[in-house]
Amino acid sequence: MRYKGDYSPSYLADPEDYTWHPLESCIPLLNRYHYATFTHPEHSLESPAAFEVSESEENTQEMMEGVKATYSVGRKVVSLIPVTVRCL
């Protein structure tokens, strides 16, 4: 979103509480953090969140049990379907 600096005044929305902040005050946080929140800088992350993935079929199935994908959207109704994993 560096193009926003070409326009003035420019504001960015905080990803956690959706408040708007002047771009000038956000730039130092954006340059320092991979994930930056302007209202709560202590929540900012210097690197992407890491998680361990097991290749075990049992663990993969267990992780995916609650995962759903959007199937269709229409007339104020969103249909979801479960995501299934086939381990080879």
Biopython code that builds the backbone (N, CA, C, O; Angstrom):
import numpy as np
from Bio.PDB.StructureBuilder import StructureBuilder

atoms = [
    (1, "MET", "N", (0.811, -1.194, 0.000)),
    (1, "MET", "CA", (0.000, 0.000, 0.000)),
    (1, "MET", "C", (0.857, 1.262, 0.000)),
    (1, "MET", "O", (0.403, 2.327, 0.417)),
    (2, "ARG", "N", (2.059, 1.142, -0.454)),
    (2, "ARG", "CA", (2.946, 2.311, -0.462)),
    (2, "ARG", "C", (2.378, 3.447, -1.315)),
    (2, "ARG", "O", (2.713, 4.610, -1.089)),
    (3, "TYR", "N", (1.522, 3.128, -2.292)),
    (3, "TYR", "CA", (0.934, 4.157, -3.143)),
    (3, "TYR", "C", (0.135, 5.172, -2.335)),
    (3, "TYR", "O", (-0.024, 6.315, -2.763)),
    (4, "LYS", "N", (-0.374, 4.761, -1.162)),
    (4, "LYS", "CA", (-1.178, 5.681, -0.354)),
    (4, "LYS", "C", (-0.387, 6.907, 0.063)),
    (4, "LYS", "O", (-0.962, 7.968, 0.304)),
    (5, "GLY", "N", (0.946, 6.765, 0.150)),
    (5, "GLY", "CA", (1.791, 7.896, 0.523)),
    (5, "GLY", "C", (1.799, 8.991, -0.527)),
    (5, "GLY", "O", (2.188, 10.122, -0.236)),
    (6, "ASP", "N", (1.376, 8.674, -1.748)),
    (6, "ASP", "CA", (1.324, 9.670, -2.814)),
    (6, "ASP", "C", (0.108, 10.579, -2.707)),
    (6, "ASP", "O", (0.033, 11.594, -3.399)),
    (7, "TYR", "N", (-0.831, 10.235, -1.862)),
    (7, "TYR", "CA", (-2.062, 11.004, -1.712)),
    (7, "TYR", "C", (-2.142, 11.561, -0.297)),
    (7, "TYR", "O", (-1.729, 10.911, 0.664)),
    (8, "SER", "N", (-2.668, 12.752, -0.184)),
    (8, "SER", "CA", (-2.743, 13.362, 1.136)),
    (8, "SER", "C", (-4.112, 14.000, 1.302)),
    (8, "SER", "O", (-4.610, 14.601, 0.350)),
    (9, "PRO", "N", (-4.723, 13.902, 2.430)),
    (9, "PRO", "CA", (-4.295, 13.110, 3.581)),
    (9, "PRO", "C", (-4.600, 11.623, 3.356)),
    (9, "PRO", "O", (-5.570, 11.280, 2.680)),
    (10, "SER", "N", (-3.775, 10.754, 3.919)),
    (10, "SER", "CA", (-3.963, 9.316, 3.811)),
    (10, "SER", "C", (-4.101, 8.710, 5.199)),
    (10, "SER", "O", (-3.412, 9.102, 6.141)),
    (11, "TYR", "N", (-4.995, 7.758, 5.299)),
    (11, "TYR", "CA", (-5.234, 7.086, 6.575)),
    (11, "TYR", "C", (-5.259, 5.584, 6.343)),
    (11, "TYR", "O", (-5.635, 5.119, 5.267)),
    (12, "LEU", "N", (-4.857, 4.827, 7.358)),
    (12, "LEU", "CA", (-4.927, 3.376, 7.319)),
    (12, "LEU", "C", (-5.807, 2.890, 8.452)),
    (12, "LEU", "O", (-5.812, 3.472, 9.537)),
    (13, "ALA", "N", (-6.550, 1.826, 8.203)),
    (13, "ALA", "CA", (-7.405, 1.243, 9.235)),
    (13, "ALA", "C", (-6.594, 0.274, 10.081)),
    (13, "ALA", "O", (-5.807, -0.514, 9.556)),
    (14, "ASP", "N", (-6.789, 0.337, 11.390)),
    (14, "ASP", "CA", (-6.144, -0.609, 12.288)),
    (14, "ASP", "C", (-6.784, -1.975, 12.076)),
    (14, "ASP", "O", (-8.011, -2.073, 12.042)),
    (15, "PRO", "N", (-5.975, -3.048, 11.932)),
    (15, "PRO", "CA", (-6.553, -4.362, 11.641)),
    (15, "PRO", "C", (-7.289, -5.006, 12.824)),
    (15, "PRO", "O", (-7.981, -6.008, 12.645)),
    (16, "GLU", "N", (-7.147, -4.445, 14.019)),
    (16, "GLU", "CA", (-7.804, -5.043, 15.179)),
    (16, "GLU", "C", (-9.058, -4.303, 15.623)),
    (16, "GLU", "O", (-10.046, -4.933, 15.999)),
    (17, "ASP", "N", (-9.032, -2.985, 15.584)),
    (17, "ASP", "CA", (-10.234, -2.284, 16.062)),
    (17, "ASP", "C", (-10.855, -1.372, 15.002)),
    (17, "ASP", "O", (-11.802, -0.639, 15.289)),
    (18, "TYR", "N", (-10.324, -1.418, 13.779)),
    (18, "TYR", "CA", (-10.903, -0.717, 12.626)),
    (18, "TYR", "C", (-11.012, 0.796, 12.811)),
    (18, "TYR", "O", (-11.909, 1.426, 12.252)),
    (19, "THR", "N", (-10.106, 1.377, 13.589)),
    (19, "THR", "CA", (-10.034, 2.835, 13.686)),
    (19, "THR", "C", (-9.046, 3.330, 12.646)),
    (19, "THR", "O", (-8.149, 2.596, 12.231)),
    (20, "TRP", "N", (-9.213, 4.580, 12.226)),
    (20, "TRP", "CA", (-8.369, 5.146, 11.177)),
    (20, "TRP", "C", (-7.230, 5.948, 11.785)),
    (20, "TRP", "O", (-7.414, 6.663, 12.770)),
    (21, "HIS", "N", (-6.031, 5.820, 11.176)),
    (21, "HIS", "CA", (-4.833, 6.478, 11.692)),
    (21, "HIS", "C", (-4.091, 7.150, 10.547)),
    (21, "HIS", "O", (-4.039, 6.613, 9.440)),
    (22, "PRO", "N", (-3.506, 8.347, 10.810)),
    (22, "PRO", "CA", (-2.745, 9.029, 9.751)),
    (22, "PRO", "C", (-1.576, 8.170, 9.283)),
    (22, "PRO", "O", (-0.882, 7.561, 10.097)),
    (23, "LEU", "N", (-1.365, 8.124, 7.995)),
    (23, "LEU", "CA", (-0.315, 7.306, 7.414)),
    (23, "LEU", "C", (1.051, 7.624, 8.014)),
    (23, "LEU", "O", (1.845, 6.716, 8.255)),
    (24, "GLU", "N", (1.331, 8.902, 8.257)),
    (24, "GLU", "CA", (2.642, 9.295, 8.777)),
    (24, "GLU", "C", (2.962, 8.601, 10.102)),
    (24, "GLU", "O", (4.115, 8.245, 10.346)),
    (25, "SER", "N", (1.961, 8.407, 10.956)),
    (25, "SER", "CA", (2.205, 7.755, 12.248)),
    (25, "SER", "C", (2.293, 6.232, 12.102)),
    (25, "SER", "O", (2.794, 5.558, 13.002)),
    (26, "CYS", "N", (1.817, 5.687, 10.992)),
    (26, "CYS", "CA", (1.827, 4.236, 10.770)),
    (26, "CYS", "C", (3.119, 3.742, 10.130)),
    (26, "CYS", "O", (3.511, 2.595, 10.341)),
    (27, "ILE", "N", (3.777, 4.581, 9.359)),
    (27, "ILE", "CA", (4.950, 4.159, 8.590)),
    (27, "ILE", "C", (6.030, 3.509, 9.448)),
    (27, "ILE", "O", (6.538, 2.459, 9.054)),
    (28, "PRO", "N", (6.415, 4.074, 10.610)),
    (28, "PRO", "CA", (7.453, 3.407, 11.413)),
    (28, "PRO", "C", (7.060, 1.989, 11.839)),
    (28, "PRO", "O", (7.901, 1.089, 11.848)),
    (29, "LEU", "N", (5.797, 1.789, 12.189)),
    (29, "LEU", "CA", (5.333, 0.456, 12.578)),
    (29, "LEU", "C", (5.317, -0.490, 11.380)),
    (29, "LEU", "O", (5.687, -1.657, 11.508)),
    (30, "LEU", "N", (4.896, 0.002, 10.229)),
    (30, "LEU", "CA", (4.851, -0.826, 9.028)),
    (30, "LEU", "C", (6.253, -1.233, 8.580)),
    (30, "LEU", "O", (6.449, -2.339, 8.075)),
    (31, "ASN", "N", (7.221, -0.349, 8.763)),
    (31, "ASN", "CA", (8.601, -0.669, 8.390)),
    (31, "ASN", "C", (9.240, -1.655, 9.352)),
    (31, "ASN", "O", (10.145, -2.395, 8.968)),
    (32, "ARG", "N", (8.785, -1.675, 10.594)),
    (32, "ARG", "CA", (9.406, -2.539, 11.605)),
    (32, "ARG", "C", (8.761, -3.917, 11.694)),
    (32, "ARG", "O", (9.455, -4.916, 11.881)),
    (33, "TYR", "N", (7.440, -3.975, 11.564)),
    (33, "TYR", "CA", (6.717, -5.207, 11.838)),
    (33, "TYR", "C", (6.136, -5.845, 10.579)),
    (33, "TYR", "O", (5.781, -5.164, 9.618)),
    (34, "HIS", "N", (6.051, -7.174, 10.617)),
    (34, "HIS", "CA", (5.374, -7.924, 9.556)),
    (34, "HIS", "C", (3.859, -7.716, 9.683)),
    (34, "HIS", "O", (3.164, -7.522, 8.686)),
    (35, "TYR", "N", (3.368, -7.760, 10.913)),
    (35, "TYR", "CA", (1.955, -7.479, 11.225)),
    (35, "TYR", "C", (1.959, -6.315, 12.193)),
    (35, "TYR", "O", (2.523, -6.420, 13.282)),
    (36, "ALA", "N", (1.343, -5.212, 11.820)),
    (36, "ALA", "CA", (1.352, -4.023, 12.662)),
    (36, "ALA", "C", (-0.071, -3.617, 13.008)),
    (36, "ALA", "O", (-0.951, -3.573, 12.149)),
    (37, "THR", "N", (-0.276, -3.320, 14.286)),
    (37, "THR", "CA", (-1.531, -2.744, 14.736)),
    (37, "THR", "C", (-1.199, -1.391, 15.352)),
    (37, "THR", "O", (-0.294, -1.288, 16.180)),
    (38, "PHE", "N", (-1.924, -0.361, 14.953)),
    (38, "PHE", "CA", (-1.575, 1.002, 15.320)),
    (38, "PHE", "C", (-2.141, 1.408, 16.676)),
    (38, "PHE", "O", (-1.545, 2.235, 17.367)),
    (39, "THR", "N", (-3.260, 0.851, 17.064)),
    (39, "THR", "CA", (-3.859, 1.159, 18.355)),
    (39, "THR", "C", (-3.149, 0.419, 19.482)),
    (39, "THR", "O", (-2.968, 0.959, 20.574)),
    (40, "HIS", "N", (-2.750, -0.816, 19.212)),
    (40, "HIS", "CA", (-2.074, -1.655, 20.210)),
    (40, "HIS", "C", (-0.744, -2.144, 19.636)),
    (40, "HIS", "O", (-0.649, -3.305, 19.241)),
    (41, "PRO", "N", (0.288, -1.293, 19.579)),
    (41, "PRO", "CA", (1.563, -1.698, 18.982)),
    (41, "PRO", "C", (2.189, -2.919, 19.657)),
    (41, "PRO", "O", (2.995, -3.621, 19.047)),
    (42, "GLU", "N", (1.821, -3.171, 20.914)),
    (42, "GLU", "CA", (2.363, -4.343, 21.612)),
    (42, "GLU", "C", (1.849, -5.649, 21.006)),
    (42, "GLU", "O", (2.412, -6.708, 21.283)),
    (43, "HIS", "N", (0.799, -5.601, 20.190)),
    (43, "HIS", "CA", (0.280, -6.790, 19.518)),
    (43, "HIS", "C", (0.974, -7.042, 18.176)),
    (43, "HIS", "O", (0.749, -8.077, 17.548)),
    (44, "SER", "N", (1.811, -6.105, 17.737)),
    (44, "SER", "CA", (2.485, -6.230, 16.448)),
    (44, "SER", "C", (3.472, -7.397, 16.473)),
    (44, "SER", "O", (4.025, -7.732, 17.521)),
    (45, "LEU", "N", (3.684, -8.010, 15.309)),
    (45, "LEU", "CA", (4.570, -9.173, 15.190)),
    (45, "LEU", "C", (5.704, -8.859, 14.219)),
    (45, "LEU", "O", (5.473, -8.335, 13.130)),
    (46, "GLU", "N", (6.929, -9.184, 14.623)),
    (46, "GLU", "CA", (8.084, -8.917, 13.777)),
    (46, "GLU", "C", (8.218, -9.911, 12.635)),
    (46, "GLU", "O", (8.811, -9.591, 11.605)),
    (47, "SER", "N", (7.675, -11.112, 12.801)),
    (47, "SER", "CA", (7.764, -12.109, 11.743)),
    (47, "SER", "C", (6.417, -12.825, 11.646)),
    (47, "SER", "O", (5.601, -12.739, 12.564)),
    (48, "PRO", "N", (6.187, -13.520, 10.555)),
    (48, "PRO", "CA", (4.918, -14.241, 10.419)),
    (48, "PRO", "C", (4.748, -15.253, 11.548)),
    (48, "PRO", "O", (5.718, -15.847, 12.018)),
    (49, "ALA", "N", (3.519, -15.438, 11.967)),
    (49, "ALA", "CA", (3.232, -16.429, 13.004)),
    (49, "ALA", "C", (3.613, -17.806, 12.489)),
    (49, "ALA", "O", (3.319, -18.158, 11.347)),
    (50, "ALA", "N", (4.269, -18.578, 13.338)),
    (50, "ALA", "CA", (4.700, -19.910, 12.940)),
    (50, "ALA", "C", (3.851, -20.956, 13.653)),
    (50, "ALA", "O", (3.436, -20.758, 14.795)),
    (51, "PHE", "N", (3.601, -22.045, 12.986)),
    (51, "PHE", "CA", (2.899, -23.148, 13.607)),
    (51, "PHE", "C", (3.468, -24.437, 13.043)),
    (51, "PHE", "O", (3.965, -24.484, 11.918)),
    (52, "GLU", "N", (3.383, -25.461, 13.838)),
    (52, "GLU", "CA", (3.953, -26.743, 13.447)),
    (52, "GLU", "C", (2.876, -27.605, 12.812)),
    (52, "GLU", "O", (1.778, -27.745, 13.351)),
    (53, "VAL", "N", (3.195, -28.167, 11.688)),
    (53, "VAL", "CA", (2.258, -29.045, 10.997)),
    (53, "VAL", "C", (2.806, -30.459, 11.055)),
    (53, "VAL", "O", (3.943, -30.722, 10.663)),
    (54, "SER", "N", (1.986, -31.349, 11.543)),
    (54, "SER", "CA", (2.382, -32.750, 11.615)),
    (54, "SER", "C", (1.921, -33.446, 10.350)),
    (54, "SER", "O", (0.868, -33.115, 9.806)),
    (55, "GLU", "N", (2.680, -34.383, 9.891)),
    (55, "GLU", "CA", (2.299, -35.113, 8.686)),
    (55, "GLU", "C", (1.464, -36.342, 9.007)),
    (55, "GLU", "O", (1.112, -37.105, 8.108)),
    (56, "SER", "N", (1.149, -36.538, 10.260)),
    (56, "SER", "CA", (0.340, -37.680, 10.659)),
    (56, "SER", "C", (-1.088, -37.502, 10.153)),
    (56, "SER", "O", (-1.662, -36.420, 10.278)),
    (57, "GLU", "N", (-1.655, -38.550, 9.589)),
    (57, "GLU", "CA", (-3.021, -38.487, 9.070)),
    (57, "GLU", "C", (-4.020, -38.184, 10.180)),
    (57, "GLU", "O", (-4.958, -37.417, 9.967)),
    (58, "GLU", "N", (-3.837, -38.773, 11.361)),
    (58, "GLU", "CA", (-4.755, -38.539, 12.475)),
    (58, "GLU", "C", (-4.743, -37.078, 12.882)),
    (58, "GLU", "O", (-5.807, -36.489, 13.075)),
    (59, "ASN", "N", (-3.574, -36.479, 13.018)),
    (59, "ASN", "CA", (-3.484, -35.079, 13.415)),
    (59, "ASN", "C", (-4.073, -34.158, 12.355)),
    (59, "ASN", "O", (-4.735, -33.176, 12.692)),
    (60, "THR", "N", (-3.847, -34.454, 11.104)),
    (60, "THR", "CA", (-4.372, -33.626, 10.027)),
    (60, "THR", "C", (-5.894, -33.666, 10.024)),
    (60, "THR", "O", (-6.536, -32.623, 9.900)),
    (61, "GLN", "N", (-6.476, -34.840, 10.156)),
    (61, "GLN", "CA", (-7.932, -34.951, 10.185)),
    (61, "GLN", "C", (-8.501, -34.188, 11.386)),
    (61, "GLN", "O", (-9.520, -33.507, 11.269)),
    (62, "GLU", "N", (-7.842, -34.304, 12.531)),
    (62, "GLU", "CA", (-8.309, -33.629, 13.743)),
    (62, "GLU", "C", (-8.259, -32.110, 13.561)),
    (62, "GLU", "O", (-9.189, -31.409, 13.962)),
    (63, "MET", "N", (-7.191, -31.601, 12.967)),
    (63, "MET", "CA", (-7.063, -30.156, 12.745)),
    (63, "MET", "C", (-8.154, -29.642, 11.813)),
    (63, "MET", "O", (-8.639, -28.525, 11.989)),
    (64, "MET", "N", (-8.541, -30.437, 10.834)),
    (64, "MET", "CA", (-9.475, -29.989, 9.813)),
    (64, "MET", "C", (-10.946, -30.174, 10.189)),
    (64, "MET", "O", (-11.822, -29.740, 9.441)),
    (65, "GLU", "N", (-11.236, -30.796, 11.311)),
    (65, "GLU", "CA", (-12.627, -31.082, 11.671)),
    (65, "GLU", "C", (-13.519, -29.843, 11.697)),
    (65, "GLU", "O", (-14.660, -29.901, 11.238)),
    (66, "GLY", "N", (-13.028, -28.739, 12.218)),
    (66, "GLY", "CA", (-13.856, -27.545, 12.330)),
    (66, "GLY", "C", (-13.742, -26.583, 11.168)),
    (66, "GLY", "O", (-14.376, -25.528, 11.185)),
    (67, "VAL", "N", (-12.954, -26.914, 10.160)),
    (67, "VAL", "CA", (-12.724, -26.002, 9.041)),
    (67, "VAL", "C", (-13.859, -26.114, 8.035)),
    (67, "VAL", "O", (-14.277, -27.210, 7.664)),
    (68, "LYS", "N", (-14.345, -24.964, 7.603)),
    (68, "LYS", "CA", (-15.423, -24.925, 6.616)),
    (68, "LYS", "C", (-15.018, -23.975, 5.498)),
    (68, "LYS", "O", (-14.229, -23.055, 5.716)),
    (69, "ALA", "N", (-15.546, -24.189, 4.327)),
    (69, "ALA", "CA", (-15.293, -23.323, 3.183)),
    (69, "ALA", "C", (-16.611, -22.757, 2.687)),
    (69, "ALA", "O", (-17.660, -23.385, 2.832)),
    (70, "THR", "N", (-16.554, -21.575, 2.103)),
    (70, "THR", "CA", (-17.757, -20.959, 1.547)),
    (70, "THR", "C", (-18.156, -21.705, 0.288)),
    (70, "THR", "O", (-17.347, -21.885, -0.623)),
    (71, "TYR", "N", (-19.396, -22.132, 0.242)),
    (71, "TYR", "CA", (-19.919, -22.863, -0.903)),
    (71, "TYR", "C", (-20.681, -21.914, -1.826)),
    (71, "TYR", "O", (-20.498, -21.933, -3.043)),
    (72, "SER", "N", (-21.534, -21.088, -1.228)),
    (72, "SER", "CA", (-22.277, -20.126, -2.033)),
    (72, "SER", "C", (-22.734, -18.958, -1.163)),
    (72, "SER", "O", (-22.859, -19.077, 0.056)),
    (73, "VAL", "N", (-22.978, -17.831, -1.820)),
    (73, "VAL", "CA", (-23.465, -16.635, -1.142)),
    (73, "VAL", "C", (-24.612, -16.088, -1.961)),
    (73, "VAL", "O", (-24.481, -15.909, -3.172)),
    (74, "GLY", "N", (-25.728, -15.823, -1.319)),
    (74, "GLY", "CA", (-26.849, -15.258, -2.044)),
    (74, "GLY", "C", (-28.008, -14.928, -1.126)),
    (74, "GLY", "O", (-28.316, -15.675, -0.198)),
    (75, "ARG", "N", (-28.635, -13.819, -1.392)),
    (75, "ARG", "CA", (-29.820, -13.384, -0.637)),
    (75, "ARG", "C", (-29.618, -13.456, 0.865)),
    (75, "ARG", "O", (-30.434, -14.024, 1.592)),
    (76, "LYS", "N", (-28.516, -12.870, 1.317)),
    (76, "LYS", "CA", (-28.191, -12.782, 2.746)),
    (76, "LYS", "C", (-27.974, -14.140, 3.406)),
    (76, "LYS", "O", (-28.077, -14.263, 4.626)),
    (77, "VAL", "N", (-27.674, -15.165, 2.597)),
    (77, "VAL", "CA", (-27.416, -16.498, 3.136)),
    (77, "VAL", "C", (-26.057, -16.967, 2.619)),
    (77, "VAL", "O", (-25.792, -16.938, 1.417)),
    (78, "VAL", "N", (-25.218, -17.392, 3.529)),
    (78, "VAL", "CA", (-23.914, -17.940, 3.172)),
    (78, "VAL", "C", (-23.946, -19.427, 3.484)),
    (78, "VAL", "O", (-24.202, -19.817, 4.623)),
    (79, "SER", "N", (-23.689, -20.254, 2.488)),
    (79, "SER", "CA", (-23.667, -21.705, 2.684)),
    (79, "SER", "C", (-22.227, -22.159, 2.851)),
    (79, "SER", "O", (-21.356, -21.811, 2.055)),
    (80, "LEU", "N", (-21.987, -22.942, 3.898)),
    (80, "LEU", "CA", (-20.654, -23.454, 4.169)),
    (80, "LEU", "C", (-20.653, -24.981, 4.028)),
    (80, "LEU", "O", (-21.656, -25.649, 4.279)),
    (81, "ILE", "N", (-19.514, -25.498, 3.625)),
    (81, "ILE", "CA", (-19.353, -26.947, 3.541)),
    (81, "ILE", "C", (-18.079, -27.322, 4.301)),
    (81, "ILE", "O", (-17.141, -26.527, 4.364)),
    (82, "PRO", "N", (-18.038, -28.506, 4.868)),
    (82, "PRO", "CA", (-16.821, -28.914, 5.575)),
    (82, "PRO", "C", (-15.681, -29.174, 4.594)),
    (82, "PRO", "O", (-15.891, -29.622, 3.467)),
    (83, "VAL", "N", (-14.486, -28.882, 5.053)),
    (83, "VAL", "CA", (-13.285, -29.162, 4.260)),
    (83, "VAL", "C", (-12.791, -30.532, 4.663)),
    (83, "VAL", "O", (-12.655, -30.827, 5.851)),
    (84, "THR", "N", (-12.526, -31.356, 3.692)),
    (84, "THR", "CA", (-11.999, -32.682, 3.993)),
    (84, "THR", "C", (-10.582, -32.780, 3.455)),
    (84, "THR", "O", (-10.219, -32.125, 2.478)),
    (85, "VAL", "N", (-9.796, -33.610, 4.113)),
    (85, "VAL", "CA", (-8.392, -33.780, 3.728)),
    (85, "VAL", "C", (-8.171, -35.245, 3.416)),
    (85, "VAL", "O", (-8.584, -36.133, 4.161)),
    (86, "ARG", "N", (-7.522, -35.467, 2.320)),
    (86, "ARG", "CA", (-7.163, -36.839, 1.954)),
    (86, "ARG", "C", (-5.659, -36.933, 2.015)),
    (86, "ARG", "O", (-4.962, -36.337, 1.194)),
    (87, "CYS", "N", (-5.158, -37.668, 2.968)),
    (87, "CYS", "CA", (-3.718, -37.856, 3.125)),
    (87, "CYS", "C", (-3.273, -39.046, 2.287)),
    (87, "CYS", "O", (-3.884, -40.114, 2.319)),
    (88, "LEU", "N", (-2.222, -38.844, 1.558)),
    (88, "LEU", "CA", (-1.695, -39.915, 0.705)),
    (88, "LEU", "C", (-0.529, -40.598, 1.362)),
    (88, "LEU", "O", (0.044, -41.526, 0.791)),
]
sb = StructureBuilder()
sb.init_structure("model")
sb.init_model(0)
sb.init_chain("A")
sb.init_seg("    ")
for serial, (resi, resn, name, xyz) in enumerate(atoms, 1):
    if name == "N":
        sb.init_residue(resn, " ", resi, " ")
    sb.init_atom(name, np.array(xyz, "f"), 0.0, 1.0, " ", f" {name:<3s}", serial, name[0])
structure = sb.get_structure()
